[in-house]
């Protein structure tokens, strides 16, 4: 019996990371010596591990985490978590002397504009990303503000910081993105940087690094970076910034 | 009324980050527009923000987070969170070809040896750190293993990785640390690096970077770093490692 448990555990442990689809299809349940974990507990650990960048490059969330993710997003914890992160960014900003070329960089999707209306129709990340469907949704220009980020955005503006939006959205979405930002309450910005489809970069991390390098060359001081993806926050050319990771338990962009 | 609320909020927002003691003395309650957050919700956000490195350099946890932290540590979530992080480290390790000079670096306190027995007598981080009392406790040599890390340690050893313990404990604790590690089930290691009190470094981050530089010079390949503090995981000379952040909602070491 002990050997069998060991064998099962070994197969589980070896098989898990080999799945291209990451967590989705593989049962997370493992004999642990302290009993089975409930989905709620396991998925809270999944979520924490995503936020602390311990779980990376997952293509879908585990199937058993659909309901816990839904509960998290729609309950008060997600908003509280967003609030705490935005507060920290504001506290940090409010302690600084503001120079005229100081910028805060914000991502767009799931940082200032919520894409939860899209994801709630697509299993909160359990389905693999479908660019066509997602683009259709983006092109509606109907994404609401993430309210805690909107508050922080307004506070940073009133402190005198300039705002740069830096997104992986392609340039053909410029008009709809501008309109959506304004509709959601983000009325002003120093720059809105979308991705030139001719620009070849290996991933979002290097694209965002390259765009930040441009900003530094233009004479801006990057004071803070706020995003829902680690690829917004890691990489080069971060200037003297502190970075702030907003919660996103639904997907990962490399 | 609206103005009054705004004024209170402004005072709260400005006053909060000015406290030397960080979160402790200041009421976290704020009018948010979506109702008051309970301590449970706020402290879960505090914890998440600490793990994702959004909250830094706190000297004590907020007073209202003592009970939620106690519940978290003593409930199954803390252990589940530790398990998930250790699993990720193992999955990552198991996909690599092992070279004879490949090492995993582990911290000691709250990474392999639990200091929860100490912290549960000191408010789970609500009291400012008392080096004398903590040293007395360390010198007992009675710290238990963190069970999920112990499992992972044994698995990494059986994959063929070498283990280096790198700790901010001072060199005078070498004997008690060796004995405590063995007593807790950590029977072997490639190196156990404690801090030379004559070595002056500005903080733990630079101390750990310097020690890693030594390891790289000695020809080791740093494959993974596992610690409960961001100062274990950030900084220079990380080789080709992936890093793994174990949960610690109780204190922060710069």
Interface residues (C-beta under 8 A of the other chain):
Chain A: X13 X14 X16 X17 X18 X32 X33 X34 X37 X41 X42 X44 X45 X46 X48 X49 X51 X52 X53 X54 X55 X76 X77 X79 X80 X81 X83 X84 X85 X87 X88 X90 X91 X92 X94 X95 X147 X155 X244 X245 X247
Chain B: X13 X14 X16 X17 X32 X33 X34 X35 X37 X41 X42 X44 X45 X46 X48 X49 X51 X52 X53 X54 X55 X76 X77 X79 X80 X81 X83 X84 X85 X87 X88 X90 X91 X92 X94 X95 X147 X151 X155 X244 X245 X247
